[in-house]
Amino acid sequence: MSGTLYVVATPIGNREDMTYRAVRILQEVALIAAEDTRHSRKLLNHYGIATPLISYHEHNEESRSTQLIAKLQSGESIALISDAGTPCIADPGYRLVSSCHQEGVPVVAVPGPSAVVAALSISGLPTDDFRFVGFLPAKTHGRRQFLEQIKAEPQTVTCYEAPHRLLSCLADIAEICGADRLIAIARELTKLHEELFSGTVDAAQNYFGQGSVKGELVLLLSPAPQRQPEGTVKDVLQRLREETDLSWKEIVKQVAKEFGLTGSEVYKESLELRQK
Ligand code: SAM
């Protein structure tokens, strides 16, 4: 019988954010695969966990995965952790998880902190539809190209960014996405100097431009303002009828979406035009 791979989240700063289940699983498994074994040993000591550690990081992911799969297939259970937060989220692990699926090894999540979800939950920005893009490209050219691609996204865009790049990144966002676009910046979540900035990109430049920026950051860009249709509902209904081959049903659906109305509201408005 194969063992199980447990993907275990650990705190992103505050050690009280470790779950009871995470502690138990980390004590019970035969081996813990960790990004930086020295860093993780200190964390595990804090919870009295003495399970052996093995390194698993971006430079040995492939070879180590083969080794870990062999151990799992021999019946040992293994936990995967990263330096902080949830493994595989802008952290190594996805290759190992994918290999487990291919080899029929069970994978179980032991959920807990993740900086992006924590930041999103307090950002005040729409959470029903969001996109996480990991770290922004580090070089200016790549970052600007990337911002061009996402500037019109109708969803909240979330990313990780290094503190020494924040100001140049905000300058690019102001230029490409607009200085009046709303942004939230979560800094040092769950730690002593935790803060959440929320306001326009322009205001963020003023706020963070006062001194050097330190600590860990999550950036959350509000959805692009959606273009308002020109004219009244009736105008747009009539224009679509005259200029397209769409059926009334399709027109009503499209106009309802454009104006943020229900289908029946637009249907009522269309009745007069239909009779003409
Ligand atoms: N896997 C982790 C997770 O689930 O959050 C993310 C790992 S990624 C290598 C590390 C980045 O996450 C940091 O550079 C920072 O952008 C963000 N981050 C991690 N901890 C944070 C915290 N306490 N506050 C704000 N951002 C944090």
Residues whose N, C-alpha, C, O or C-beta is under 5 A from the ligand:
A	BS01	SAM	I12 G13 A84 G85 T86 P87 I89 A90 D91 P113 S114 A115 V116 Y160 E161 A186 R187 E188 L189 E216 L217 V218
